[in-house]
Amino acid sequence: MKNIYKLITVIIFTLLSVGSVFAADITADELVYDSQTKTVSATGNVVINDGESTITGASGKYDFNDKTAILSGGVNYTKNQDTLSCETLYIYSDKTINGKGNVELDFKSENIFLSGDEISYNQNTGIGQINGNGYFKSQDGIIRAPQIEGHLKDVLITASGGVEITAYTQNVHATGNELIYTKSGTYGTDGKLVLKGNAVATQNGNRFEGPELIFKEEEKVIETNGRSTMTINL
């Protein structure tokens, strides 16, 4: 029979959060507190729930020393419309989360979906990073790259290591070595995407090649920097 330590976990898991999740209770097959190491371990069918958010996993641990929490074994997190799944989830006192192993982060409230081998994200700052098999999808399009970094609130996204993009608004598919995309806010103009290094793009049957291609959503134009080639499909 599972044990419920409601009073203990109000204290222990106050910082166990993705977007300010304050746990009301935790259930597990076994809960152990180590007063020497100042850690609490939960094993077997771990469920943390505050009435709004739920985190589940096979095991978990909270460390009072550095105020970090770790959950592992098919971790799932839900809050309202937003969900996260991964093999291991690290949660830090500054509200940063770090998921490892087949990570999927679905911000349905923002119409943004992320996946990769490892994802770090801080909901307070909006800064995130994807390492390994990076995939970013929004209402504007899709970005695939080994590494993707971004500021989701002001919308500054960079990608490197070989990039593939699909831009819905311009009907563009493109590849290149690295990418910089700005949508609005602090970092730049609305919908400007710069693709650098062996850049190739196709749009409505037309093909563009060059060392640097610039896509402007608002003006619906493609610019080139450096010696470039354009093939027009008449």
N, C-alpha and C positions, 0 to 999 in steps of 0.2 A: 504494500500500500504506500502511495506517495505521501511525503511529509510536506506540510505547508508552514513556512516560517515567515509569516507576514510581517511581524514587528521587526525582525532582523533585517529583512531585505529592504524595508523602507530606508534603512540607514545604509546598507551595503551597496545597493544598486541605484542610489540617487544619481550617480554619474554614468550609469550604464545607459547611454542615450544615443539615439539617432534623431536629432532634431528635438531635443529636450524631452526624452522619454523618462518619466519618473515611475519606477516600478512600484506597484501596489503590493504585489505578491510574486513569489517564485515557487514553483513546484518541481520536484525532482525525485528520483528513486532514492538518492542519497545526498545529504548536505553535510559538509565537514568544515569546521572553523579551526584553523591552526593559529594559536595565539603567539607562537614564536615567530613565524614568518609573516603574520598578519595577513593571511589570505583565507578566502572562503572558496571551497570547491563544490561544484554541483555535478552529479553524475547520473546519467540515465533519464531520458525523456524530459529534458529541461524545458520549462515554459516560464517566461517572464511576461507579465501582463499588468497594464495600468488602467485598463478600461478603454483606452484609445489605441494603444500599440501593443503588439505581441511579438516576442522573439522566441524562437524555438531552436533547439539543437540537442546533440547527444550528450555534450558535457560543457561545463563552463567554469571560469575561475575569475575571482576579483582580488586585486592586490591593493591593499590600503597604502602601501609605501609609495607607489607611483600613480595610484588612482587609475589603473588600467583594468579593463575587463577583456577576457578572451572567451569566445564560444566556438565550438568546433563540432563537426559531424552533421552535415546537411543542414546548415543554418538557414533559417528563413525569418525575415522581418517584414511586418506589415504595419502601416499607419495610414488610415484613411484610404486613399487610392494608391499610395506609393508602396512599392515592394522591393526587397533586396533578397537575393539568395547567393550562397557561396559555401565553400567547404569550411573555411575558418574566418572568423570575424573578430578584429581587434577594435576596441572602443577606448578613446582617450579622454582625459578630463577637459580638453579644449574643444570637445565635440567633433573631433576628427574620427572618422571610421576608416578602417582598412580591411577590405575583403580580399581573400586569396583563394584561388581554385575555382574555376568556372563561375566567375562573378557576373551576376546580372542585376542591374540597378534600374528600375523602371519608375521614373517620375511621371506618372500619368497626369498629375496636377499641372505639370509644366510641358507635357507632350514631348518628353525627352527620355530616350532609352540608351543605356550604356552597357557594354559587356566587355570582358577581357579576362586575362589570367589573374590580374591584380588591379584593384581599383581603390584609390584613396579619395575621400571627399570630406569637406568641412561645410556643413549646411549654414553655419553662421557667415562664413566668408564667400561661399559659393565657388571655392577653388577646388579643382579635382584633377586627378591624373590616372591614366590607364596605361599599364605596362603589359605588353604581350597580347597579341591578337586583338588589338583595340578596335572597338566598334562604337560609333556615336550616331544616333539617329534623332532628328528633330523634324519639325514641320517644314524646315527649309531643305533638308536633304540628308544624305548619309556620308559619313567619313569612316574609312578603314585605314589603319596604320599600326605598326608595331608599338608606337608610343603616341599617346594623345594627351595633351594637357589643356586645361581650360579654366576660364572664369565664367561660370554660367550665369551670374547675375548681370555683369556688364557685357557678357558674350565676347570673350577673346579666346579663340581656340587655335592651338598650334599642334601640328602633327609632323612626325619625322620617321625616317627609316623605310620609306617607300609608301606613298599615299595613293589611295583610290577614293574618288569622290563622285557623288551623284547629286546634282543641284536641281531640285524640282522646279523652281521658279524660272530657270533658264533652259530647262531641258538639256542639261550639260552632263556629260560623263567625262572624267579626266583622271590622269595619273601624273605623278611627279615624285621628286625626292622628299620635298617638305611643303608644308602648307601653313598659311596664317589667315585666319578668318575673323573678321570683326562685324558685329551686327549693330550695336548701338552702345550708348553710355560712354564710359571713360575712355575707351580704347580706340574709337574710330568711327568711321562713317557707317551708314546703314548698309549692311549686306555687301561688304567688300571682301573678296577672297583672292589671295595671292598664292600661286602655285609655282614653286621654284625647282630648278634642276630637272632637265630632260622632260619638260612639261608637254603633255599631249592632251588635247581636248577635242571632243566631237560634239557638235550641236546641229540638230536638224539635218544630218548628213554631211555637214561641213566639218573639216578637220583643221586644227591649229596645232603647230609645233613650235617650241622655242625654249630658251633658257628660263624665261619667266612669263607666265600668263596671269593677267589680272581680270577678274570677273566682278562686274558691278551690277548688283541685283536691280537697284532702282532705275538705272539707265538702260539695263538689259544689253550691255555691251561687253565685248572681250577685247582687252588691250594686250599688246606684247612688248616686252623689253628685250633688246638684243636681236641678233639675226634670227628671223623666224620664217616659217613657211605656213601658208594657208592654202588648203585644197578646197575648192568650192564645188559642191555637187549641184549642177544646174538641172 
